[in-house]
Every structure is written in structure tokens, then in C-alpha cells.
Amino acid sequence: MQVSVEKISSTECRLTIVVPAEQVEQTYERQLQAFAKKANIKGFRPGKVSVAYIRQHQAYSEGVRQEALGEIMQTSLEAAIKENNLMPISQPRVDPKPPLANQPFEFTASFEVLPEIGPVQCKLDSIEKLAVVVTTEDVDRVVEQLRKQYTTWKEVDRPAQEKDRVVIDYYAIFEGNADMDNKVQNFPLELGSKIMLPGFEDGLIGAKVGDERTLHLSFPADFGVADKAGKPVDFVIQVKQVFEADVPPLDEKFAQKLGIESGQIEDLKAQVKQSLEQERIV
């Protein structure tokens, strides 16, 4: 295999790769054998098609040859990149030349690479060490986040409450037009998360599975879509499921689940504090 490397710019490279005819034919023959073993052609038992038959029929032989050329381009390109210590950062654009019988196969591949960076000289007369302050509130907040990460959800048969998760379908009605094309289905929503318009989540408190509610709300004055900002909008909502949060208690079992062998909550908080201090130094 012959490879030439052309640097188009500091961030783009082009490889020209020439694969010997012998390698092309060997790959083609191997692909023929593999195709014959799995081919299901009328008149032959599965896997009993002769290689000679496939070679004689252009529809089959050309397909096998294209697969062989694809394999050759992939393997030779990977080898060329490795041999030349290149570091592609984009998908190569491959351009093969038309293959000729009993002739070497040539193709080019262009891609972006990391630019070469020369020596960088840096001199510091002094360096300031940051004072890291991690408060008790910081630690407690992370611990609560960990508890939330390990929360499981249990489906319940009762009206939805604050902090429950509901699964809903909904669509909007704006200026009298029902936007059914953008209807949202099977949307999980934690009541109290405040990710929806003001009043949306509050309007689902007390809803049960099977309920349909129409909420009369308004877009905020600072809404990102100017022609909707401050204007009224209705939402038609169907409640499909209600789930209750099962938050793990802050106890020995939970601490051990997080890798604290002693199971002591104070040891857990000490580890959280140490991690926060290291993150803030970085």
C-alpha cells in the first residue's frame, strides 16, 4: 500500500492511498466466498450457490466487489492514519477513483486534524492559591441531591400531590387554535419542579388517572416567542399515571450504598466536603 500525505492547511489533511491489485483481488475473492455461503438465490439451496455462478452474474458480482472495495478503503485508511500519526477530528470525506480490472485501486480521504502547536513558554513569578470554603449548606445540598438520584418511583392509585410524578398527554390552544400537530404524549412531570408555565403544575394537584383538565394560563411577559409573550393560552391535559417518590432515608444503609464502609452519615458528609474542595481548587 502506498500512502502520500498532503497538508491542505494547518487543520486539514488529504491522504492519497493506492492499494495493490493483488490485495484488491484477494479481498474480492474472500467476499465472494462469504456471499456464496449465505446467499439465498432461487434455484439453489441456501448457502449452496457456486462462486462461479455469482462471478458470472453481474448483479451479484458487482455488489460483492463494492463490498470488497468498501472494506479495503476502511482498513487501509485506518492503517494509513495510524502509520502517519494523524489525529482526525472529523469524519473523513472519501473519494474513490473508478476501479479498473487487474489495476491498483486508488482513493483519497480528506479530514480535519488537530493543528500542530509549537513550544509554549510560560513563566510565573508567583501563583495565588485560592482559599476554598465549603459550607455545611453546600454539603447538605449535595447529600440531598444524592438522595434524589437514588429515588425510586411507585405507581399509586390516588389523586396527585406535590412532589408526585405524573405521566400526561397535553396540547395547547392558542388564540382559538388547537395545536394538535405538536401534542405531547407520555410526558413525565414532577409536580413542584417549576419547569412548565406558572400554574401548569399547580393545576394538576388533585388530578387522578383518567382525568382530563383544561388549564387557563398565560405566557410570561418575558416569554421567548414575542407574539405569545403575555398572552392567554389553554392547555388540555390527560393524566395517564401517578407515581409517588420513594426517597431513601439518610441512614447507615444509604451511606454504605454510596461506598462509606462505616455507614456513618458524618463520614459521608466528610467525603462530600473533600470532593467539593477538590473540585473548587481545580
Helices and strands as residue ranges (DSSP letters): E 2-9, E 12-19, H 21-38, H 51-56, H 58-83, E 93-96, E 105-112, H 136-149, E 152-155, E 165-174, E 177-178, G 180-182, E 184-190, G 202-204, E 212-218, E 232-246, H 252-257, H 265-281
